[in-house]
Amino acid sequence: MRGSNRMTKRFMIVLLAGCISLLVSGVAWSQSQNSTSDNSGQRVEALSIKGKVKSVSLETKAMLIKPKKGATLHISFNEQTTLIAFDSFDDIKEKQSVTIWYTVEGENNIAVKIEKAPDTGC
């Protein structure tokens, strides 16, 4: 019986470790690090996230992005943020699919580039 209990405990530990690994990899999958160019053409090491705009505020120059997997992310933008397929920040609307490249400065996520995903509707 003792051998059976040890085997069950080991199995549960391995199963738990596997579940934790999957949860962590899901967050890492929704956010990846890569290089992009800022609006002056200089290369910038930035993180990127693909998701839908949950909310956007032109007053505070911030938005919430909800990826398919992982937690909602608060991202700020400014005059240096490059827009792709948007004419202005006014064009960014809730529920739009976007890819955002951003840097982390202290506790703030600052958008380097915001790209509108192509419309796939008929």
N, C-alpha and C positions, 0 to 999 in steps of 0.2 A: 504493500500500500504506500509506503514512504516514497518509493521510486516514482509511483504514479503522481503523487502530489508535487514532487519536484519537477516532473516533466510538465505538469499543468502550469505551474508557476513560471517556468522558463518560457513555455508557449505564450502565456499571457504577457510577459515582459517583452518578448519579441513582437507580438501583435501590437502592443501599445507603442513601442518604438516605431514600428512601421506606420501607424496612424499619425503620429506626431510628425514624422518625416513627410508624409503626404500633405498635411496641413501647411507646413512650412514651405514646401515646394510650390504649392498653389499660390501663395502670396508672392514668392519669388518669380513665378512664371508670369504673373500679371504685371510685374515691374521689372524691367531689365536695364542694365547699364550699357551705354554705347556712346559713340562720339557723334556730334552734330555741329552745325555751324550756327553762330548767332547772327543777328541782323547786320553785323559789320563784316561777316565772312570768316571770322576767326573760329577755329576749331575749339569746341568745348566738350569736356567729359560730362555727360548728363545721364540721368536716369530717364526712362520713358515709361509711359503707361497708356494703354488703349482702354477706352471705356466710353460711357455715355455721360453727358453733362447732367448732373442731378440738379444743380442750381448755379446761377451766375449772378454776381453783383458788380455793376459798373462803378458804383459808389465806393466800395471797398477794394475794387480790383482783385476779386477773388472768385474762385469757383470750387465746387465739389464735383469730383469725378468718381463714378462707380464702375470699376472694372467688372468683367464677367465673373471673375473669381477674386476674392480678397476684399479688404476693407475699403470704404470710401476714402478718398484722398483729398485734402484741402490744398489747393494750389493758388498762389498769387501770381498776377501778371503786371507788367509795367510797360512803359514806352519802348523799352528795348526788346520786348517780346516780338518775335517774328510770327506773322500770321500767314498760313498757307490755305488757299481756297476760301478765305474770309476777306472781305473788303475792310472791315473794321471790327472792333470788339463788340459793337452793337449787333453784329450778325450772329454772334454766338448765342444759341438758344438752348433751353432745356431739352433733353432727350436726344440731342445730336450726338452722333458717334464721332469721337476725336482721338487723335494720338497727340500726346503732350510730352515734350522733352523738357526736363526741369533739373535744376540744381538744388541742393539742400544747403541753406545758409542758416546756421544755428538751428532753430526749430521751425524755420520757414521753408516751404517748397516754392521756388521761384521759376516760373515758366520761361524757358528760353525760346521755345517754338511751339505753336499750336496749329495742328493740321486737321482740317475737316475731312472726315472719311467720305469717300465717294458715295453718292446716293445709289442704292441698289434697287429702288422701287421701279415698277413698270410705268 
